Amino acid sequence: MVAIALGVASSVLWGLADYLGGLKSRAYPVPVVLALMYFASLLVMLVFVAARGSGLPAGEHVAASLAAGLVGIAGLASFYRGLAIGTMSIVAPIAATGVALPVLVGL
């Protein structure tokens, strides 16, 4: 039951972050919105890492995480810019098709 609650909470927060990020990128520059969003998520993740109680991950894991994070920032910046200059009802479904790639690779 806890897994279902965590999954629902994760989905709601992810959707809320996408919506608010797109909304705020109309009023503020995209780099400012990204910086605030990533700073807030860093604070939350630090709490989870501290609660976990184990040491830092290995160096190769950190390097892979940093590379993935940089690609994620580029993708999110493109998404927010699209939401800022385009119609949300068109940009969001096109961006949502991006989840098909990991599913296809997984299959």
N, CA, C and O atoms as a MOPAC input file, in Angstrom:
PM7 MOZYME 1SCF
protein

 N      0.81700 1    -1.19200 1     0.00000 1
 C      0.00000 1     0.00000 1     0.00000 1
 C      0.86400 1     1.26100 1     0.00000 1
 O      0.50900 1     2.27300 1    -0.60400 1
 N      2.02100 1     1.17900 1     0.69900 1
 C      2.92400 1     2.32500 1     0.74300 1
 C      3.46800 1     2.61700 1    -0.65200 1
 O      3.62100 1     3.77900 1    -1.02800 1
 N      3.75900 1     1.57300 1    -1.41700 1
 C      4.28900 1     1.76300 1    -2.77000 1
 C      3.28500 1     2.50000 1    -3.65600 1
 O      3.66000 1     3.36800 1    -4.44400 1
 N      2.02500 1     2.15000 1    -3.52000 1
 C      0.99300 1     2.82000 1    -4.32000 1
 C      0.88500 1     4.28300 1    -3.92200 1
 O      0.79100 1     5.15200 1    -4.78900 1
 N      0.89800 1     4.56600 1    -2.63300 1
 C      0.81800 1     5.95500 1    -2.16700 1
 C      2.02300 1     6.75700 1    -2.63300 1
 O      1.87600 1     7.90600 1    -3.04900 1
 N      3.20700 1     6.17000 1    -2.57000 1
 C      4.40100 1     6.87300 1    -3.04000 1
 C      4.35600 1     7.10400 1    -4.55100 1
 O      4.77600 1     8.15600 1    -5.03400 1
 N      3.85600 1     6.13500 1    -5.28500 1
 C      3.72200 1     6.28700 1    -6.73600 1
 C      2.75700 1     7.39200 1    -7.10800 1
 O      3.03800 1     8.19900 1    -7.99400 1
 N      1.61800 1     7.43300 1    -6.43100 1
 C      0.63300 1     8.48900 1    -6.69900 1
 C      1.19400 1     9.85400 1    -6.31800 1
 O      1.03900 1    10.81800 1    -7.06700 1
 N      1.84400 1     9.94200 1    -5.16000 1
 C      2.42900 1    11.21100 1    -4.73000 1
 C      3.49800 1    11.67800 1    -5.71000 1
 O      3.57400 1    12.86400 1    -6.03000 1
 N      4.31600 1    10.75800 1    -6.18300 1
 C      5.35600 1    11.09700 1    -7.16000 1
 C      4.73900 1    11.61800 1    -8.45400 1
 O      5.21000 1    12.61100 1    -9.00900 1
 N      3.70500 1    10.96600 1    -8.92900 1
 C      3.04600 1    11.39600 1   -10.16400 1
 C      2.41600 1    12.77400 1   -10.01500 1
 O      2.52900 1    13.61800 1   -10.90500 1
 N      1.75700 1    12.99500 1    -8.89400 1
 C      1.11600 1    14.29600 1    -8.65900 1
 C      2.16200 1    15.40100 1    -8.58200 1
 O      1.98800 1    16.46400 1    -9.17900 1
 N      3.23800 1    15.16100 1    -7.85500 1
 C      4.27100 1    16.18500 1    -7.71900 1
 C      4.99500 1    16.43100 1    -9.03600 1
 O      5.34200 1    17.57300 1    -9.33700 1
 N      5.23000 1    15.39700 1    -9.82100 1
 C      5.87300 1    15.55300 1   -11.11500 1
 C      4.98400 1    16.40600 1   -12.03000 1
 O      5.46600 1    17.34400 1   -12.66500 1
 N      3.71300 1    16.08600 1   -12.09600 1
 C      2.79000 1    16.85200 1   -12.92700 1
 C      2.66700 1    18.28800 1   -12.46400 1
 O      2.62800 1    19.20700 1   -13.28100 1
 N      2.60600 1    18.48700 1   -11.15400 1
 C      2.52300 1    19.83600 1   -10.61300 1
 C      3.77800 1    20.62900 1   -10.94400 1
 O      3.69100 1    21.80600 1   -11.29600 1
 N      4.94100 1    20.00200 1   -10.83600 1
 C      6.19600 1    20.68400 1   -11.16600 1
 C      6.23800 1    21.06800 1   -12.64100 1
 O      6.66000 1    22.17400 1   -12.97900 1
 N      5.80600 1    20.16700 1   -13.52200 1
 C      5.77300 1    20.49500 1   -14.94700 1
 C      4.81800 1    21.64800 1   -15.23300 1
 O      5.14700 1    22.56200 1   -15.98900 1
 N      3.64000 1    21.60100 1   -14.63000 1
 C      2.65400 1    22.65500 1   -14.85800 1
 C      3.15000 1    23.99900 1   -14.33900 1
 O      3.11600 1    25.00100 1   -15.05400 1
 N      3.60900 1    24.01400 1   -13.09300 1
 C      4.07300 1    25.27900 1   -12.51600 1
 C      5.34000 1    25.78500 1   -13.19400 1
 O      5.51800 1    26.99300 1   -13.35000 1
 N      6.22200 1    24.87100 1   -13.59800 1
 C      7.42500 1    25.28300 1   -14.31800 1
 C      7.07900 1    25.94800 1   -15.63700 1
 O      7.64300 1    26.98700 1   -15.98000 1
 N      6.15600 1    25.35400 1   -16.37500 1
 C      5.71900 1    25.96200 1   -17.63500 1
 C      5.01300 1    27.28700 1   -17.41900 1
 O      5.18900 1    28.22800 1   -18.19300 1
 N      4.22500 1    27.35600 1   -16.37700 1
 C      3.50300 1    28.59400 1   -16.07100 1
 C      4.46700 1    29.70700 1   -15.67000 1
 O      4.35100 1    30.83600 1   -16.14600 1
 N      5.40700 1    29.39000 1   -14.80500 1
 C      6.36200 1    30.39800 1   -14.34300 1
 C      7.36900 1    30.78600 1   -15.42200 1
 O      7.92600 1    31.88300 1   -15.37500 1
 N      7.61300 1    29.90000 1   -16.39800 1
 C      8.55100 1    30.25100 1   -17.46100 1
 C      7.96000 1    31.27700 1   -18.41700 1
 O      8.68100 1    31.83000 1   -19.24700 1
 N      6.67300 1    31.53900 1   -18.31500 1
 C      6.07200 1    32.63300 1   -19.08900 1
 C      6.35800 1    33.98300 1   -18.45200 1
 O      6.40800 1    35.00400 1   -19.13900 1
 N      6.54600 1    33.98700 1   -17.12200 1
 C      6.76800 1    35.24100 1   -16.40800 1
 C      8.24000 1    35.50000 1   -16.10800 1
 O      8.65300 1    36.65500 1   -16.00200 1
 N      9.03700 1    34.43800 1   -15.96800 1
 C     10.45300 1    34.56600 1   -15.60600 1
 C     11.29900 1    33.86000 1   -16.65800 1
 O     10.79900 1    32.98900 1   -17.36900 1
 N     12.57800 1    34.22700 1   -16.76800 1
 C     13.45000 1    33.51300 1   -17.71700 1
 C     13.58500 1    32.03800 1   -17.34400 1
 O     13.59200 1    31.68800 1   -16.16400 1
 N     13.69200 1    31.18900 1   -18.34200 1
 C     13.76800 1    29.74500 1   -18.13200 1
 C     14.93400 1    29.36100 1   -17.21600 1
 O     14.74000 1    28.51200 1   -16.34700 1
 N     16.14300 1    29.94100 1   -17.35900 1
 C     17.22100 1    29.55000 1   -16.43800 1
 C     16.90500 1    29.83400 1   -14.96800 1
 O     17.32700 1    29.08300 1   -14.08900 1
 N     16.17300 1    30.90600 1   -14.69900 1
 C     15.79500 1    31.22400 1   -13.31900 1
 C     14.83000 1    30.17000 1   -12.78700 1
 O     14.97300 1    29.71300 1   -11.65300 1
 N     13.86100 1    29.79000 1   -13.58800 1
 C     12.89000 1    28.77000 1   -13.17800 1
 C     13.59500 1    27.43600 1   -12.94300 1
 O     13.31600 1    26.75300 1   -11.95800 1
 N     14.50800 1    27.06400 1   -13.84400 1
 C     15.24500 1    25.80500 1   -13.67600 1
 C     16.11200 1    25.82700 1   -12.42300 1
 O     16.16600 1    24.84300 1   -11.68400 1
 N     16.79000 1    26.94900 1   -12.18300 1
 C     17.66100 1    27.04600 1   -11.00600 1
 C     16.85400 1    26.90100 1    -9.72400 1
 O     17.27100 1    26.18400 1    -8.81300 1
 N     15.72400 1    27.55800 1    -9.63800 1
 C     14.88700 1    27.45400 1    -8.44000 1
 C     14.32600 1    26.04700 1    -8.27300 1
 O     14.26600 1    25.51800 1    -7.16300 1
 N     13.91800 1    25.45100 1    -9.38000 1
 C     13.36200 1    24.10600 1    -9.31200 1
 C     14.42200 1    23.09600 1    -8.86300 1
 O     14.15500 1    22.25100 1    -8.00900 1
 N     15.61400 1    23.18600 1    -9.43800 1
 C     16.66000 1    22.23800 1    -9.07200 1
 C     17.17900 1    22.48000 1    -7.66000 1
 O     17.56300 1    21.53200 1    -6.97600 1
 N     17.19700 1    23.72900 1    -7.21500 1
 C     17.60600 1    24.00800 1    -5.84700 1
 C     16.60900 1    23.39900 1    -4.85400 1
 O     17.01000 1    22.80400 1    -3.85300 1
 N     15.32300 1    23.55000 1    -5.13200 1
 C     14.30000 1    22.98100 1    -4.25800 1
 C     14.39400 1    21.45200 1    -4.23200 1
 O     14.28700 1    20.83900 1    -3.17000 1
 N     14.59400 1    20.84300 1    -5.40100 1
 C     14.70100 1    19.38300 1    -5.43000 1
 C     15.98400 1    18.90700 1    -4.75100 1
 O     16.00400 1    17.82700 1    -4.16100 1
 N     17.05700 1    19.70200 1    -4.82700 1
 C     18.29200 1    19.34300 1    -4.13000 1
 C     18.07700 1    19.31100 1    -2.62200 1
 O     18.57600 1    18.41700 1    -1.93800 1
 N     17.34100 1    20.27900 1    -2.10900 1
 C     17.06700 1    20.29500 1    -0.67100 1
 C     16.27200 1    19.05800 1    -0.24100 1
 O     16.56200 1    18.45000 1     0.79000 1
 N     15.27600 1    18.70000 1    -1.03600 1
 C     14.47000 1    17.51600 1    -0.71100 1
 C     15.33200 1    16.25200 1    -0.77500 1
 O     15.23600 1    15.38500 1     0.09300 1
 N     16.16800 1    16.15400 1    -1.80300 1
 C     17.00300 1    14.95900 1    -1.94300 1
 C     18.04200 1    14.86900 1    -0.82800 1
 O     18.37200 1    13.76700 1    -0.38800 1
 N     18.56100 1    16.00200 1    -0.36200 1
 C     19.50900 1    15.97100 1     0.75300 1
 C     18.86600 1    15.40000 1     2.01400 1
 O     19.51700 1    14.69000 1     2.78100 1
 N     17.60200 1    15.70900 1     2.22400 1
 C     16.88500 1    15.15100 1     3.37000 1
 C     16.79000 1    13.62600 1     3.24300 1
 O     17.01300 1    12.90100 1     4.21300 1
 N     16.45300 1    13.14400 1     2.03100 1
 C     16.34300 1    11.70300 1     1.82900 1
 C     17.69600 1    11.01000 1     1.96700 1
 O     17.78000 1     9.92200 1     2.53600 1
 N     18.75000 1    11.63200 1     1.45000 1
 C     20.08600 1    11.03400 1     1.55900 1
 C     20.51900 1    10.98700 1     3.02000 1
 O     21.08800 1     9.99100 1     3.46600 1
 N     20.25500 1    12.05300 1     3.76600 1
 C     20.61600 1    12.07400 1     5.18200 1
 C     19.82200 1    11.02300 1     5.96200 1
 O     20.36200 1    10.38300 1     6.86400 1
 N     18.56100 1    10.84700 1     5.62100 1
 C     17.72600 1     9.86400 1     6.31600 1
 C     18.15200 1     8.43900 1     5.97400 1
 O     17.96000 1     7.52100 1     6.77200 1
 N     18.72500 1     8.25700 1     4.79700 1
 C     19.16000 1     6.92700 1     4.37000 1
 C     20.28900 1     6.41300 1     5.24700 1
 O     20.34200 1     5.22200 1     5.55400 1
 N     21.19000 1     7.29600 1     5.65400 1
 C     22.20100 1     6.94200 1     6.62000 1
 C     23.41200 1     6.19900 1     6.10500 1
 O     24.24700 1     5.78800 1     6.91200 1
 N     23.55400 1     6.00400 1     4.80900 1
 C     24.75400 1     5.33600 1     4.30600 1
 C     25.66500 1     6.36800 1     3.63700 1
 O     25.27700 1     7.52200 1     3.45800 1
 N     26.85600 1     5.95100 1     3.27800 1
 C     27.84100 1     6.85600 1     2.69900 1
 C     27.49600 1     7.29300 1     1.28100 1
 O     26.45900 1     6.93800 1     0.71900 1
 N     28.40600 1     8.07400 1     0.73600 1
 C     28.23900 1     8.55800 1    -0.63300 1
 C     28.39500 1     7.41300 1    -1.62500 1
 O     29.10300 1     6.44600 1    -1.34500 1
 N     27.73900 1     7.51200 1    -2.78500 1
 C     27.89200 1     6.46600 1    -3.79900 1
 C     29.29300 1     6.51700 1    -4.42400 1
 O     30.04700 1     7.46900 1    -4.21800 1
 N     29.61500 1     5.48700 1    -5.17700 1
 C     30.91600 1     5.39800 1    -5.83600 1
 C     31.05800 1     6.49100 1    -6.89400 1
 O     30.06600 1     7.02300 1    -7.39200 1
 N     32.29900 1     6.81400 1    -7.22300 1
 C     32.58900 1     7.90200 1    -8.15500 1
 C     31.97100 1     7.72500 1    -9.53500 1
 O     31.48500 1     8.69400 1   -10.11800 1
 N     31.98100 1     6.50400 1   -10.07000 1
 C     31.41200 1     6.29500 1   -11.40300 1
 C     29.89300 1     6.48600 1   -11.40100 1
 O     29.31300 1     6.87500 1   -12.41500 1
 N     29.26700 1     6.21700 1   -10.28700 1
 C     27.82300 1     6.43200 1   -10.17700 1
 C     27.52000 1     7.92800 1   -10.13900 1
 O     26.54200 1     8.38500 1   -10.73100 1
 N     28.35900 1     8.68200 1    -9.44500 1
 C     28.18000 1    10.13500 1    -9.37400 1
 C     28.38300 1    10.74500 1   -10.75100 1
 O     27.61800 1    11.62000 1   -11.15500 1
 N     29.41300 1    10.29400 1   -11.48600 1
 C     29.67300 1    10.81900 1   -12.82800 1
 C     28.51300 1    10.53400 1   -13.77000 1
 O     28.10800 1    11.40900 1   -14.53600 1
 N     27.97500 1     9.32300 1   -13.72200 1
 C     26.82700 1     8.98200 1   -14.57100 1
 C     25.60600 1     9.81300 1   -14.18700 1
 O     24.84100 1    10.23500 1   -15.05400 1
 N     25.42500 1    10.04400 1   -12.89900 1
 C     24.29100 1    10.85200 1   -12.44400 1
 C     24.41700 1    12.29800 1   -12.90400 1
 O     23.43400 1    12.91800 1   -13.30900 1
 N     25.63100 1    12.82900 1   -12.83800 1
 C     25.84500 1    14.20200 1   -13.30500 1
 C     25.59900 1    14.33800 1   -14.80200 1
 O     25.00400 1    15.31800 1   -15.25100 1
 N     26.05400 1    13.36300 1   -15.56900 1
 C     25.81900 1    13.39700 1   -17.01700 1
 C     24.32700 1    13.32600 1   -17.32100 1
 O     23.82300 1    14.07900 1   -18.15500 1
 N     23.62800 1    12.42900 1   -16.65200 1
 C     22.18000 1    12.31900 1   -16.86100 1
 C     21.46600 1    13.59000 1   -16.42500 1
 O     20.50300 1    14.01400 1   -17.06300 1
 N     21.93200 1    14.19500 1   -15.34700 1
 C     21.33400 1    15.44200 1   -14.87800 1
 C     21.49900 1    16.57200 1   -15.86400 1
 O     20.57700 1    17.36200 1   -16.06100 1
 N     22.67100 1    16.66300 1   -16.49300 1
 C     22.89400 1    17.72000 1   -17.49000 1
 C     21.99000 1    17.54300 1   -18.70400 1
 O     21.44400 1    18.51400 1   -19.22800 1
 N     21.83600 1    16.29900 1   -19.14800 1
 C     20.92700 1    16.03400 1   -20.26900 1
 C     19.48500 1    16.33200 1   -19.86200 1
 O     18.70200 1    16.85900 1   -20.65300 1
 N     19.14500 1    15.98900 1   -18.62500 1
 C     17.79600 1    16.28300 1   -18.12000 1
 C     17.51900 1    17.77400 1   -18.04800 1
 O     16.41600 1    18.21900 1   -18.36500 1
 N     18.52200 1    18.55300 1   -17.62900 1
 C     18.35400 1    20.00500 1   -17.57600 1
 C     18.12800 1    20.56800 1   -18.97200 1
 O     17.27800 1    21.43800 1   -19.16100 1
 N     18.88200 1    20.07900 1   -19.94800 1
 C     18.70900 1    20.55200 1   -21.32500 1
 C     17.30200 1    20.22600 1   -21.84100 1
 O     16.65600 1    21.06000 1   -22.47600 1
 N     16.84500 1    19.01900 1   -21.56200 1
 C     15.50100 1    18.63600 1   -21.99700 1
 C     14.42200 1    19.45000 1   -21.31200 1
 O     13.46300 1    19.88000 1   -21.95200 1
 N     14.57200 1    19.66200 1   -20.01700 1
 C     13.57700 1    20.42900 1   -19.27200 1
 C     13.57500 1    21.89600 1   -19.69900 1
 O     12.52100 1    22.52800 1   -19.76200 1
 N     14.75400 1    22.42800 1   -19.99000 1
 C     14.83200 1    23.80900 1   -20.47800 1
 C     14.09900 1    23.94500 1   -21.80800 1
 O     13.39000 1    24.92600 1   -22.03400 1
 N     14.26900 1    22.96600 1   -22.67900 1
 C     13.55800 1    22.98100 1   -23.96100 1
 C     12.05500 1    22.87500 1   -23.75300 1
 O     11.28000 1    23.56400 1   -24.41600 1
 N     11.64900 1    22.01600 1   -22.83600 1
 C     10.22400 1    21.84800 1   -22.53800 1
 C      9.62100 1    23.14300 1   -21.99900 1
 O      8.56600 1    23.58000 1   -22.46000 1
 N     10.28900 1    23.75400 1   -21.02600 1
 C      9.78000 1    25.00100 1   -20.44800 1
 C      9.75900 1    26.12700 1   -21.47400 1
 O      8.83400 1    26.93900 1   -21.48800 1
 N     10.76500 1    26.17800 1   -22.32500 1
 C     10.78500 1    27.21700 1   -23.35700 1
 C      9.61700 1    27.00700 1   -24.32500 1
 O      8.96700 1    27.96400 1   -24.74600 1
 N      9.36300 1    25.74800 1   -24.66800 1
 C      8.22200 1    25.45400 1   -25.53100 1
 C      6.90700 1    25.85200 1   -24.88500 1
 O      6.01700 1    26.37800 1   -25.55300 1
 N      6.77900 1    25.60100 1   -23.57700 1
 C      5.56000 1    25.99900 1   -22.87600 1
 C      5.44300 1    27.50900 1   -22.78200 1
 O      4.33600 1    28.04700 1   -22.79000 1
 N      6.58400 1    28.20500 1   -22.69400 1
 C      6.56000 1    29.65400 1   -22.55800 1
 C      6.13800 1    30.33500 1   -23.85400 1
 O      5.46600 1    31.36700 1   -23.82300 1
 N      6.52700 1    29.76400 1   -24.99300 1
 C      6.23200 1    30.44400 1   -26.25300 1
 C      5.10600 1    29.78800 1   -27.04400 1
 O      4.60000 1    30.37900 1   -27.99900 1
 N      4.70900 1    28.58700 1   -26.66600 1
 C      3.68600 1    27.87900 1   -27.42200 1
 C      2.42800 1    27.62700 1   -26.61300 1
 O      2.28800 1    28.08700 1   -25.48000 1
 N      1.53400 1    26.89500 1   -27.21500 1
 C      0.29300 1    26.51900 1   -26.55700 1
 C      0.51900 1    25.26000 1   -25.73700 1
 O      1.00700 1    24.25600 1   -26.25600 1
 N      0.16700 1    25.30800 1   -24.45900 1
 C      0.42600 1    24.19000 1   -23.55500 1
 C     -0.25300 1    22.91300 1   -24.02800 1
 O      0.29800 1    21.82400 1   -23.86400 1
 N     -1.43700 1    23.02900 1   -24.61000 1
 C     -2.16900 1    21.83400 1   -25.03600 1
 C     -1.51300 1    21.15300 1   -26.24400 1
 O     -1.86000 1    20.01900 1   -26.57500 1
 N     -0.58100 1    21.82600 1   -26.89300 1
 C      0.14900 1    21.21000 1   -28.00000 1
 C      1.52300 1    20.73700 1   -27.53900 1
 O      1.95100 1    19.63400 1   -27.88000 1
 N      2.21000 1    21.56800 1   -26.76800 1
 C      3.57400 1    21.25000 1   -26.34600 1
 C      3.60700 1    20.05600 1   -25.39300 1
 O      4.44400 1    19.16800 1   -25.55700 1
 N      2.72300 1    20.01500 1   -24.41000 1
 C      2.75800 1    18.96300 1   -23.39000 1
 C      2.55800 1    17.56000 1   -23.97400 1
 O      3.31800 1    16.66000 1   -23.61300 1
 N      1.57800 1    17.32400 1   -24.85400 1
 C      1.44300 1    15.96500 1   -25.41000 1
 C      2.63500 1    15.54600 1   -26.27200 1
 O      3.01200 1    14.37500 1   -26.28400 1
 N      3.22700 1    16.50500 1   -26.99400 1
 C      4.40800 1    16.16600 1   -27.80500 1
 C      5.55900 1    15.77400 1   -26.88800 1
 O      6.25900 1    14.79600 1   -27.15100 1
 N      5.75700 1    16.53100 1   -25.81500 1
 C      6.82300 1    16.21400 1   -24.86500 1
 C      6.55100 1    14.89500 1   -24.15200 1
 O      7.48900 1    14.17600 1   -23.80600 1
 N      5.30500 1    14.57500 1   -23.93300 1
 C      4.95000 1    13.33300 1   -23.23200 1
 C      5.30200 1    12.09200 1   -24.03200 1
 O      5.45600 1    11.01400 1   -23.45700 1
 N      5.43300 1    12.22000 1   -25.34200 1
 C      5.80800 1    11.05900 1   -26.14800 1
 C      7.25100 1    10.64100 1   -25.90000 1
 O      7.66600 1     9.56100 1   -26.32000 1
 N      8.02000 1    11.49300 1   -25.21900 1
 C      9.41300 1    11.16600 1   -24.90000 1
 C      9.55300 1     9.97100 1   -23.98300 1
 O     10.61500 1     9.34800 1   -23.95200 1
 N      8.52900 1     9.63300 1   -23.24200 1
 C      8.61600 1     8.45900 1   -22.36500 1
 C      8.54800 1     7.16300 1   -23.14300 1
 O      8.81100 1     6.09600 1   -22.58900 1
 N      8.20300 1     7.23600 1   -24.40400 1
 C      8.12700 1     6.02800 1   -25.21600 1
 C      9.51400 1     5.45100 1   -25.49300 1
 O      9.65700 1     4.23800 1   -25.64300 1
 N     10.53600 1     6.30400 1   -25.56300 1
 C     11.87900 1     5.81900 1   -25.89000 1
 C     12.41700 1     4.84000 1   -24.85100 1
 O     12.88000 1     3.76800 1   -25.23900 1
 N     12.38300 1     5.14700 1   -23.54000 1
 C     12.86600 1     4.14100 1   -22.58800 1
 C     12.03500 1     2.85500 1   -22.59300 1
 O     12.56600 1     1.76900 1   -22.35900 1
 N     10.75000 1     2.97900 1   -22.85700 1
 C      9.90300 1     1.78200 1   -22.91700 1
 C     10.32200 1     0.92600 1   -24.10000 1
 O     10.44600 1    -0.29200 1   -23.97000 1
 N     10.54300 1     1.55000 1   -25.25500 1
 C     10.96700 1     0.78900 1   -26.43800 1
 C     12.33900 1     0.16000 1   -26.22700 1
 O     12.56200 1    -0.98600 1   -26.61600 1
 N     13.25600 1     0.89900 1   -25.61800 1
 C     14.58300 1     0.34200 1   -25.34500 1
 C     14.46400 1    -0.82000 1   -24.36600 1
 O     15.14700 1    -1.83400 1   -24.51400 1
 N     13.59700 1    -0.67200 1   -23.36700 1
 C     13.39900 1    -1.73600 1   -22.39200 1
 C     12.81100 1    -2.99400 1   -22.98800 1
 O     13.14000 1    -4.10500 1   -22.57200 1
 N     11.93700 1    -2.81400 1   -23.96700 1
 C     11.32300 1    -3.98600 1   -24.61100 1
 C     12.31600 1    -4.67400 1   -25.51200 1
 O     11.98600 1    -5.68000 1   -26.14000 1

